[in-house]
Amino acid sequence: MSRVSIIGSGFAGLSAACFMAKAGHDVTVFEKNDTIGGRARAFAAEGFTFDMGPSWYWMPDIFEQFFSEFGKKPSDYYNLVQLDPGFQMIFGENETLKIPASYTELCAEFELIEPGSTPSLNKFLEEAKYKYDVGMKKMVYKPSFSWLEFASVEVITGAARLQMFKSMRSHVRSHFKDPRLIALMEFPVLFLGAMAQDIPALYSMMNYAALSMGTFYPMGGMVEIINAMQKLATELGVKFKTNSEIEKINIEGKQAGSLSMANGVEVTDAIIASGDYHHIEQKLLAQEFRNYDEDYWDKKTFAPSSLIFYLGVNKKIKKLIHHNLFFDTSLDDHAQEIYDHPQWPSKPLFYVCCPSKTDDSVAPSGMENLFILMPIALGLKDTDELREQYFKIIMDRLEHLTGDSILPHIVYKKNYCINDFVSDYNAYKGNAYGFANTLRQTAVLKPTLRNKKVKNLFYAGQLTVPGPGVPPSLISGQLAAEQLIKYFKSTTS
């Protein structure tokens, strides 16, 4: 039995821990914060329970697949409900597009906006389903050490259908003309790290996940997935050490031999680092053991950071549903201010999650739990004054578009932004979502899962393959574990 150390307890770290423990290893997870979950932590205040990060539960099959690896189901740990409507997009005071769970009703919504669009929607989602079946069920489970991994007959013969070299923008606009439908189809790329014209049309598979598979919610909050994975890991024998920030990875020869922390040294036989890849390399490893230098990271394209507000409101807000996207300003303008000309946005789009519409447990009776997120560029100046300035901008528009008085009813408020991402997660430039999924940063072109100079050190998480998002992070942990298991077998054969 080998001693395996996992750095970080987010989705990738917990996934890696479970797979390593299943393989019979002695696994310890080290978490710098006082609670498990990384960006998916939760906190409670004044009777409210807030998910701190991820709030969308898409691709339920990936969660099913993860738990099935251990003879379990998500339902063994949490109650998953499908949202109907899945979400809504608010384009103006009296202009809202709700996304129903029923496909027949979805087609009817499209017809109301763009008569005759049902055939286009059918074709778009049929193509997106193919991409999902190949991309999320096969391609993302490759470790991406070589392009030859993707040289299957299905991928080669279906390359044109995957549309790797066509942009998301041109793909969407070849099917739809109404700006509201274009916004619906393009909005997921805002979190992929580039303008729609720079994201491969392959990622329309996200539209398939959103519109065909549906939007779900684990009762109790997204943290229930973390709780489930921690419980599973504990059942498998994994140990957890919180408030244990790693200060150095000690290399002996070409092996990682121990981890230095403020309270001592932990001897190890191997490491899976699921914390911020840049931080692990630049801060915890001596220069001669790094895969990449600082210039490499500086030239890469990242997905956005975020300004987040956690609000408790002592009244119900009628026009809100569980997921609300406010698109009453230009998506292109906001995206340009994130990616092309990084700056605090002039007229930001924003998102409001109101889980109390679905789940009575996250707020006191008669009250609302609001999670408000505004995507922003990385590395911006982050001050209390700027946070408050944008809080006022967002709240003015939120009150106007919902026709509801909210500010006087706020009984709890907390904000979170770039400086907090750096402080809590060592996030490079305060990134919230990891690497951008551009064509030049796909698969083999992402930072590699393995350290090329330290044989028993591997990486997992949103800065390596397969990419950002909760389902990819689950898979990333599995991939890293599989590579470490192969390494152990090679040393004993």
C-alpha positions as CSV (number, residue, x, y, z in Angstrom):
1,M,0.0,0.0,0.0
2,S,1.5,3.3,-1.1
3,R,1.0,6.7,0.6
4,V,-0.7,9.1,-1.8
5,S,-1.1,12.8,-1.0
6,I,-3.9,14.8,-2.7
7,I,-3.4,18.6,-2.6
8,G,-6.8,20.3,-2.7
9,S,-10.3,19.0,-1.9
10,G,-12.4,20.4,-4.8
11,F,-14.2,18.1,-7.2
12,A,-10.9,17.0,-8.9
13,G,-9.1,16.3,-5.7
14,L,-12.0,14.3,-4.2
15,S,-12.4,12.4,-7.4
16,A,-8.7,11.5,-7.5
17,A,-8.8,10.5,-3.8
18,C,-11.7,8.1,-4.3
19,F,-10.1,6.4,-7.3
20,M,-6.7,6.1,-5.5
21,A,-8.4,4.6,-2.4
22,K,-10.4,2.2,-4.5
23,A,-7.1,1.0,-6.0
24,G,-5.9,0.1,-2.5
25,H,-3.7,3.1,-1.6
26,D,-3.4,5.0,1.7
27,V,-4.8,8.4,0.7
28,T,-4.7,11.7,2.5
29,V,-6.3,14.9,1.2
30,F,-4.7,18.2,2.3
31,E,-6.9,21.3,2.2
32,K,-5.6,24.8,2.9
33,N,-9.0,26.1,4.1
34,D,-11.1,25.0,7.1
35,T,-13.8,23.3,5.0
36,I,-13.8,20.7,2.2
37,G,-14.9,21.5,-1.3
38,G,-12.6,24.1,-2.9
39,R,-14.6,26.5,-5.0
40,A,-17.7,24.4,-4.2
41,R,-17.6,25.1,-0.5
42,A,-20.7,26.5,1.3
43,F,-21.2,28.7,4.3
44,A,-24.1,29.5,6.6
45,A,-25.1,32.9,8.0
46,E,-28.2,34.4,9.6
47,G,-30.2,31.3,8.7
48,F,-29.1,31.2,5.1
49,T,-26.9,28.6,3.5
50,F,-24.9,29.8,0.4
51,D,-23.1,27.7,-2.2
52,M,-19.9,29.7,-2.7
53,G,-19.2,28.7,-6.3
54,P,-20.7,26.3,-8.8
55,S,-24.5,26.5,-9.0
56,W,-25.4,24.8,-12.3
57,Y,-26.0,21.0,-12.3
58,W,-25.7,19.9,-16.0
59,M,-24.6,16.6,-17.5
60,P,-26.2,14.4,-14.9
61,D,-24.8,11.3,-16.7
62,I,-21.3,12.3,-15.7
63,F,-22.2,12.2,-12.0
64,E,-23.9,8.9,-12.5
65,Q,-20.8,7.6,-14.2
66,F,-18.6,8.8,-11.4
67,F,-20.6,7.2,-8.6
68,S,-21.1,4.0,-10.6
69,E,-17.4,3.4,-10.6
70,F,-17.8,2.7,-6.8
71,G,-21.1,0.7,-7.1
72,K,-23.1,3.8,-6.0
73,K,-25.6,6.2,-7.4
74,P,-26.1,10.0,-6.7
75,S,-29.4,9.1,-5.1
76,D,-27.5,7.1,-2.5
77,Y,-26.3,10.5,-1.2
78,Y,-28.6,13.3,-2.3
79,N,-32.0,14.1,-3.8
80,L,-31.7,15.4,-7.3
81,V,-34.6,17.3,-8.8
82,Q,-35.1,18.6,-12.3
83,L,-35.9,22.3,-12.6
84,D,-38.8,23.4,-14.8
85,P,-38.2,26.0,-16.2
86,G,-34.5,25.1,-16.2
87,F,-33.6,28.8,-16.4
88,Q,-34.7,32.1,-17.8
89,M,-33.1,34.9,-19.8
90,I,-34.3,38.4,-19.1
91,F,-33.8,40.8,-22.0
92,G,-35.9,43.6,-20.8
93,E,-38.5,44.7,-18.3
94,N,-41.2,42.7,-20.1
95,E,-39.1,40.4,-22.2
96,T,-38.2,37.1,-20.7
97,L,-37.4,33.7,-22.3
98,K,-38.0,30.7,-20.1
99,I,-36.4,27.4,-20.9
100,P,-38.9,24.6,-20.2
101,A,-37.9,21.0,-19.4
102,S,-40.3,19.8,-22.1
103,Y,-38.7,19.7,-25.6
104,T,-42.2,20.3,-27.2
105,E,-42.6,23.4,-25.1
106,L,-39.1,24.5,-25.9
107,C,-39.9,24.3,-29.6
108,A,-43.0,26.4,-29.0
109,E,-40.9,29.1,-27.3
110,F,-38.5,29.2,-30.3
111,E,-41.5,29.5,-32.7
112,L,-42.9,32.4,-30.8
113,I,-39.6,34.3,-31.1
114,E,-38.5,33.1,-34.6
115,P,-41.4,31.5,-36.6
116,G,-40.2,28.4,-38.5
117,S,-37.1,27.9,-36.3
118,T,-38.1,24.4,-35.1
119,P,-36.3,22.5,-37.9
120,S,-33.2,24.6,-37.2
121,L,-33.4,23.8,-33.5
122,N,-33.8,20.1,-34.2
123,K,-30.8,20.1,-36.5
124,F,-28.6,22.2,-34.1
125,L,-29.4,19.9,-31.2
126,E,-29.0,16.7,-33.3
127,E,-25.5,17.9,-34.2
128,A,-24.8,18.9,-30.6
129,K,-25.9,15.5,-29.3
130,Y,-23.3,13.8,-31.6
131,K,-20.6,16.2,-30.2
132,Y,-21.7,15.4,-26.7
133,D,-21.7,11.6,-27.3
134,V,-18.2,11.8,-28.7
135,G,-16.8,14.6,-26.7
136,M,-18.1,14.0,-23.2
137,K,-18.3,10.2,-23.3
138,K,-15.1,9.5,-25.1
139,M,-12.7,12.3,-25.8
140,V,-12.6,13.8,-22.3
141,Y,-11.6,10.5,-20.8
142,K,-8.3,10.6,-22.7
143,P,-5.2,11.8,-20.8
144,S,-4.2,13.9,-23.8
145,F,-0.5,13.0,-23.9
146,S,-0.6,12.5,-27.6
147,W,-2.9,13.3,-30.5
148,L,-2.8,9.6,-31.4
149,E,-5.1,9.0,-28.4
150,F,-7.9,10.6,-30.5
151,A,-7.2,8.6,-33.7
152,S,-10.2,6.4,-33.3
153,V,-12.2,5.5,-36.4
154,E,-15.2,7.3,-35.0
155,V,-13.3,10.6,-34.2
156,I,-11.5,10.6,-37.6
157,T,-14.6,9.8,-39.7
158,G,-16.7,12.2,-37.7
159,A,-14.2,15.0,-37.5
160,A,-16.2,17.3,-39.7
161,R,-19.3,16.7,-37.5
162,L,-17.3,17.7,-34.4
163,Q,-16.7,21.1,-36.0
164,M,-13.4,21.8,-34.3
165,F,-12.4,24.4,-36.8
166,K,-15.7,26.3,-37.1
167,S,-16.4,29.0,-34.6
168,M,-19.4,28.9,-32.2
169,R,-20.5,32.2,-33.5
170,S,-20.7,31.2,-37.2
171,H,-22.3,27.9,-36.2
172,V,-25.1,29.5,-34.1
173,R,-25.8,32.2,-36.6
174,S,-26.1,29.7,-39.4
175,H,-29.1,28.3,-37.6
176,F,-30.8,31.3,-35.9
177,K,-31.4,35.0,-36.7
178,D,-33.2,36.5,-33.7
179,P,-30.7,38.1,-31.3
180,R,-32.4,36.5,-28.3
181,L,-31.9,33.0,-29.6
182,I,-28.4,33.8,-30.6
183,A,-27.7,35.0,-27.0
184,L,-29.3,31.8,-25.6
185,M,-27.0,29.7,-27.7
186,E,-23.9,31.7,-27.2
187,F,-24.1,32.5,-23.4
188,P,-22.4,29.3,-22.2
189,V,-19.2,30.3,-24.0
190,L,-18.9,33.4,-21.8
191,F,-17.6,31.0,-19.1
192,L,-15.4,29.0,-21.5
193,G,-12.8,31.8,-21.8
194,A,-13.1,33.6,-25.1
195,M,-15.5,35.4,-27.5
196,A,-17.9,33.2,-29.4
197,Q,-15.9,33.7,-32.6
198,D,-12.9,32.1,-30.9
199,I,-14.6,29.1,-29.3
200,P,-14.9,25.9,-31.5
201,A,-18.4,24.9,-32.5
202,L,-17.6,21.6,-30.8
203,Y,-18.8,23.3,-27.6
204,S,-22.4,23.4,-28.8
205,M,-22.5,20.2,-26.9
206,M,-23.1,22.5,-23.9
207,N,-26.3,23.6,-25.5
208,Y,-27.3,19.9,-25.8
209,A,-26.6,19.5,-22.1
210,A,-28.6,22.6,-21.2
211,L,-31.6,22.3,-23.6
212,S,-32.0,18.6,-24.1
213,M,-30.7,16.9,-21.0
214,G,-32.0,19.5,-18.6
215,T,-31.0,21.6,-15.6
216,F,-31.0,19.9,-12.2
217,Y,-30.4,20.8,-8.5
218,P,-29.3,18.6,-5.5
219,M,-31.6,19.5,-2.6
220,G,-29.5,21.2,0.1
221,G,-27.3,22.9,-2.5
222,M,-24.4,22.0,-4.8
223,V,-22.3,21.4,-1.6
224,E,-24.3,18.2,-1.3
225,I,-22.2,16.8,-4.1
226,I,-19.1,17.6,-2.2
227,N,-20.6,16.1,1.0
228,A,-21.4,13.0,-1.0
229,M,-17.9,12.6,-2.4
230,Q,-16.4,13.2,1.0
231,K,-18.6,10.6,2.5
232,L,-17.7,8.1,-0.3
233,A,-14.0,8.9,0.1
234,T,-14.3,8.4,3.9
235,E,-16.0,5.0,3.3
236,L,-13.1,4.1,1.1
237,G,-10.6,5.0,3.8
238,V,-9.5,8.4,2.7
239,K,-8.3,10.8,5.4
240,F,-8.7,14.6,5.4
241,K,-6.6,17.3,6.9
242,T,-8.0,20.8,6.7
243,N,-6.2,24.0,7.5
244,S,-3.1,22.3,6.0
245,E,-1.6,24.6,3.4
246,I,1.3,23.0,1.5
247,E,4.3,25.3,1.5
248,K,6.8,23.1,-0.5
249,I,7.0,19.9,-2.4
250,N,10.3,18.3,-1.5
251,I,12.1,16.4,-4.3
252,E,14.5,13.6,-3.7
253,G,16.2,12.6,-6.9
254,K,13.4,12.5,-9.4
255,Q,10.7,11.7,-6.8
256,A,8.4,13.8,-4.7
257,G,9.3,12.5,-1.2
258,S,7.4,14.8,1.2
259,L,5.3,17.9,1.7
260,S,6.2,20.8,3.9
261,M,3.5,22.6,5.9
262,A,3.6,25.1,8.7
263,N,2.9,22.4,11.2
264,G,5.4,19.8,9.9
265,V,6.4,17.5,7.1
266,E,4.3,14.7,5.6
267,V,6.2,11.8,3.9
268,T,4.6,10.6,0.7
269,D,5.0,8.0,-2.1
270,A,3.2,10.1,-4.7
271,I,1.2,13.3,-5.1
272,I,-1.8,14.4,-7.1
273,A,-1.9,18.2,-7.0
274,S,-5.5,19.4,-7.7
275,G,-4.9,23.0,-6.5
276,D,-4.0,25.8,-8.8
277,Y,-1.5,24.4,-11.3
278,H,0.4,27.7,-11.6
279,H,0.7,28.0,-7.9
280,I,1.8,24.4,-7.4
281,E,4.6,24.9,-10.0
282,Q,5.7,28.4,-9.3
283,K,5.5,28.4,-5.5
284,L,5.8,24.8,-4.3
285,L,8.4,23.4,-6.7
286,A,12.0,24.5,-7.3
287,Q,12.5,25.9,-10.8
288,E,14.3,22.8,-12.2
289,F,11.2,20.7,-11.5
290,R,8.6,22.8,-13.2
291,N,6.8,21.9,-16.4
292,Y,6.4,25.5,-17.4
293,D,7.9,28.9,-16.8
294,E,6.1,32.2,-15.9
295,D,6.1,33.3,-19.5
296,Y,4.1,30.2,-20.5
297,W,1.3,31.1,-18.0
298,D,1.3,34.8,-18.9
299,K,0.6,34.0,-22.6
300,K,-2.3,31.6,-21.9
301,T,-5.9,32.5,-22.2
302,F,-8.0,32.1,-19.1
303,A,-11.7,32.0,-18.5
304,P,-13.1,34.9,-16.4
305,S,-12.9,35.8,-12.8
306,S,-16.1,36.9,-11.0
307,L,-17.6,39.5,-8.7
308,I,-20.1,37.6,-6.5
309,F,-22.6,38.8,-3.9
310,Y,-24.3,36.5,-1.4
311,L,-27.5,38.1,-0.2
312,G,-30.2,37.2,2.2
313,V,-33.5,39.0,1.5
314,N,-36.4,39.1,4.0
315,K,-39.1,38.8,1.3
316,K,-40.0,36.9,-1.8
317,I,-39.1,38.2,-5.2
318,K,-41.9,37.2,-7.7
319,K,-40.2,37.4,-11.0
320,L,-37.1,35.4,-10.1
321,I,-36.9,31.7,-10.7
322,H,-34.0,29.4,-9.6
323,H,-31.6,30.4,-12.4
324,N,-31.8,33.9,-14.0
325,L,-29.6,35.4,-16.7
326,F,-29.8,39.1,-17.2
327,F,-29.1,39.9,-20.8
328,D,-30.5,43.4,-21.1
329,T,-27.2,44.7,-22.3
330,S,-24.8,43.6,-25.0
331,L,-23.1,40.2,-24.6
332,D,-20.4,41.2,-27.2
333,D,-19.5,44.4,-25.3
334,H,-19.2,42.6,-22.0
335,A,-17.2,39.8,-23.5
336,Q,-14.8,42.3,-25.2
337,E,-14.2,43.9,-21.8
338,I,-13.3,40.5,-20.4
339,Y,-11.2,39.1,-23.1
340,D,-10.1,41.7,-25.7
341,H,-9.7,44.8,-23.6
342,P,-9.6,43.7,-20.0
343,Q,-11.4,46.2,-17.8
344,W,-14.2,46.6,-15.3
345,P,-17.3,46.4,-17.6
346,S,-19.3,49.4,-18.6
347,K,-22.7,47.6,-18.9
348,P,-22.3,44.2,-17.4
349,L,-24.4,41.2,-17.8
350,F,-25.0,39.3,-14.6
351,Y,-26.5,36.1,-13.3
352,V,-28.8,35.5,-10.3
353,C,-29.3,32.2,-8.6
354,C,-32.2,32.0,-6.2
355,P,-32.1,28.4,-4.9
356,S,-34.8,29.3,-2.2
357,K,-37.3,29.1,-5.1
358,T,-36.6,25.3,-5.1
359,D,-35.2,24.5,-1.7
360,D,-36.8,25.8,1.6
361,S,-33.7,24.7,3.5
362,V,-31.4,27.4,2.2
363,A,-33.3,30.4,3.6
364,P,-35.6,31.2,6.5
365,S,-39.3,31.0,5.8
366,G,-40.6,33.7,3.5
367,M,-37.1,34.9,2.5
368,E,-34.9,34.5,-0.5
369,N,-31.3,33.3,-0.9
370,L,-29.6,35.2,-3.7
371,F,-26.2,34.4,-5.4
372,I,-25.4,37.2,-7.8
373,L,-22.4,36.8,-10.2
374,M,-20.9,39.2,-12.7
375,P,-18.1,37.8,-14.9
376,I,-15.0,40.0,-15.1
377,A,-11.5,40.0,-16.6
378,L,-8.6,38.5,-14.7
379,G,-6.1,40.5,-12.8
380,L,-8.1,43.7,-12.4
381,K,-7.7,46.1,-9.5
382,D,-10.1,44.9,-6.8
383,T,-11.2,47.3,-4.1
384,D,-14.1,47.6,-1.7
385,E,-15.1,50.8,-3.5
386,L,-15.3,49.0,-6.9
387,R,-17.3,46.2,-5.4
388,E,-19.8,48.6,-4.0
389,Q,-20.0,50.6,-7.2
390,Y,-21.0,47.5,-9.1
391,F,-23.3,46.3,-6.4
392,K,-25.3,49.5,-6.9
393,I,-25.3,49.1,-10.7
394,I,-26.5,45.5,-10.5
395,M,-29.1,46.2,-7.8
396,D,-30.5,49.1,-9.7
397,R,-31.1,47.0,-12.7
398,L,-32.3,44.0,-10.8
399,E,-34.9,46.1,-9.0
400,H,-36.0,47.7,-12.3
401,L,-36.2,44.4,-14.3
402,T,-38.0,42.5,-11.5
403,G,-40.2,45.5,-10.6
404,D,-39.5,44.7,-7.0
405,S,-37.9,46.6,-4.1
406,I,-35.0,44.6,-2.8
407,L,-32.3,46.8,-1.3
408,P,-34.3,47.8,1.8
409,H,-35.0,44.1,2.5
410,I,-31.4,42.8,2.5
411,V,-30.7,41.3,5.9
412,Y,-27.4,39.6,5.0
413,K,-24.7,40.6,2.5
414,K,-21.2,39.3,1.6
415,N,-19.1,39.9,-1.5
416,Y,-16.3,37.9,-3.1
417,C,-14.0,38.8,-5.9
418,I,-10.5,38.6,-7.4
419,N,-8.5,39.1,-4.2
420,D,-10.6,36.4,-2.5
421,F,-10.0,33.9,-5.3
422,V,-6.2,34.5,-4.9
423,S,-6.4,34.3,-1.1
424,D,-8.6,31.3,-0.8
425,Y,-7.5,29.2,-3.8
426,N,-4.1,30.6,-4.8
427,A,-5.9,31.3,-8.1
428,Y,-3.7,32.6,-10.9
429,K,-4.7,36.3,-11.4
430,G,-7.9,35.5,-9.5
431,N,-9.3,33.2,-12.1
432,A,-12.7,31.6,-11.2
433,Y,-13.1,29.1,-14.0
434,G,-9.7,28.0,-15.1
435,F,-8.3,27.7,-18.6
436,A,-10.2,28.9,-21.7
437,N,-11.4,26.2,-24.1
438,T,-10.0,27.8,-27.2
439,L,-8.8,25.7,-30.1
440,R,-5.2,26.4,-29.3
441,Q,-5.8,25.2,-25.7
442,T,-7.6,22.0,-26.4
443,A,-6.6,18.5,-25.3
444,V,-2.8,18.0,-25.9
445,L,-2.4,21.8,-25.9
446,K,-3.5,22.2,-22.3
447,P,-1.0,21.9,-19.4
448,T,-0.2,18.2,-19.0
449,L,-1.5,15.9,-16.3
450,R,2.0,14.7,-15.4
451,N,5.1,16.4,-14.2
452,K,7.7,15.7,-16.8
453,K,10.6,15.9,-14.3
454,V,9.2,14.4,-11.2
455,K,7.9,10.9,-11.9
456,N,5.4,10.5,-9.0
457,L,3.8,14.0,-9.3
458,F,0.6,14.4,-11.3
459,Y,-1.9,17.3,-11.7
460,A,-5.7,17.5,-11.8
461,G,-8.3,20.3,-11.9
462,Q,-9.5,23.1,-14.1
463,L,-6.0,24.2,-15.4
464,T,-5.3,20.8,-17.0
465,V,-7.3,18.3,-19.1
466,P,-10.1,18.0,-19.8
467,G,-10.9,21.6,-18.8
468,P,-13.1,23.9,-16.6
469,G,-16.5,23.0,-15.1
470,V,-17.7,20.5,-12.5
471,P,-18.1,17.4,-14.8
472,P,-14.7,17.9,-16.4
473,S,-13.1,18.3,-12.9
474,L,-14.6,15.0,-11.8
475,I,-13.0,13.4,-14.9
476,S,-9.7,15.2,-14.4
477,G,-9.3,13.6,-11.0
478,Q,-10.1,10.2,-12.5
479,L,-7.5,10.7,-15.3
480,A,-4.8,11.8,-12.8
481,A,-5.5,8.8,-10.6
482,E,-5.4,6.4,-13.5
483,Q,-2.0,7.7,-14.5
484,L,-0.6,7.4,-11.0
485,I,-2.0,3.9,-10.7
486,K,-0.2,3.0,-14.0
487,Y,3.0,4.6,-12.6
488,F,2.8,2.4,-9.4
489,K,2.3,-0.7,-11.5
490,S,5.3,0.2,-13.7
491,T,7.5,0.5,-10.6
492,T,6.5,-2.9,-9.2
493,S,6.4,-4.9,-12.4
